[in-house]
Amino acid sequence: MPNQPYFPTREGDQLKFFTTIQSKIASYYGPLDISAARQAKLTLALTWLIWAWQTYLPARRQDAPAATSWRNALATGTSDASTDTTPPQPAALTPPAGTAFFGMLTWLFEEIARWKAAEGYTDTIGKDLGIIGAAATQHTDPPVLTLGGVSGTNVELDFTLHEHTGIWLESQRQGDPAFAFLATDTASPYLDNRPLKTPGQPEWRDYRACWWDNDTATLAFGPVLRVIVGG
């Protein structure tokens, strides 16, 4: 992911960065000498970036755990005549209007550089748009999971992201040979709603997490959290 000193490291803050510019930039078209053609391109870029951050990627991340769970059930699960063996369908998404182009964020950084060179640019405008600032110092200790609650077979896991994009979460259930990928999550809490491996039989579930930034997991895991489910 390209970066600038003013561009946040956390995805949630990046989304806020885009929406702030989108909501305020029209007031500064004149002072920043933004032509009609660049206004149109900026509107297109911000609309697509917001959709990608706010809708597209979260939906795809939710698809992954369901797909993994179904694959595992297909391979080693048990079923009877009442079990639905149909694979879960991906989320149906409608992209924004207009034709996207690759490099939208890079172009936005270049556009911001033009704004700062405009005769009408001031620090007041820069602060209002959120384009002045320094990147946060990275929090390097592994993430710590805490139990938010257990309801039936549902386990709620709480965590603090600090300035990271998200966590890479792994789990090992009673009877599993090792930890396995469960999900990535960019907002606390995470809800594990998997059914019991054996209906009616309580089980323990172990969880651990590491930081997940720029689609890469550090694999430096924090402490293991064990939860009893169904007991």
HELIX and SHEET records of a PDB file:
HELIX    1   1 GLU A   11  LYS A   24  1                                  14    
HELIX    2   2 ILE A   25  TYR A   28  5                                   4    
HELIX    3   3 ALA A   36  TRP A   51  1                                  16    
HELIX    4   4 ALA A   52  TYR A   56  3                                   5    
HELIX    5   5 LEU A   57  THR A   76  1                                  20    
HELIX    6   6 MET A  104  ALA A  117  1                                  14    
HELIX    7   7 ASP A  123  LEU A  129  1                                   7    
SHEET    1   A 3 THR A 146  SER A 151  0                                        
SHEET    2   A 3 ASN A 154  ASP A 158 -1                                        
SHEET    3   A 3 TYR A 190  ASP A 192 -1                                        
SHEET    1   B 4 ALA A 180  ASP A 185  0                                        
SHEET    2   B 4 GLY A 166  ARG A 173 -1                                        
SHEET    3   B 4 GLU A 203  ASP A 213 -1                                        
SHEET    4   B 4 THR A 216  ALA A 217 -1                                        
SHEET    1   C 4 ALA A 180  ASP A 185  0                                        
SHEET    2   C 4 GLY A 166  ARG A 173 -1                                        
SHEET    3   C 4 GLU A 203  ASP A 213 -1                                        
SHEET    4   C 4 LEU A 225  VAL A 229 -1                                        
END                                                                             
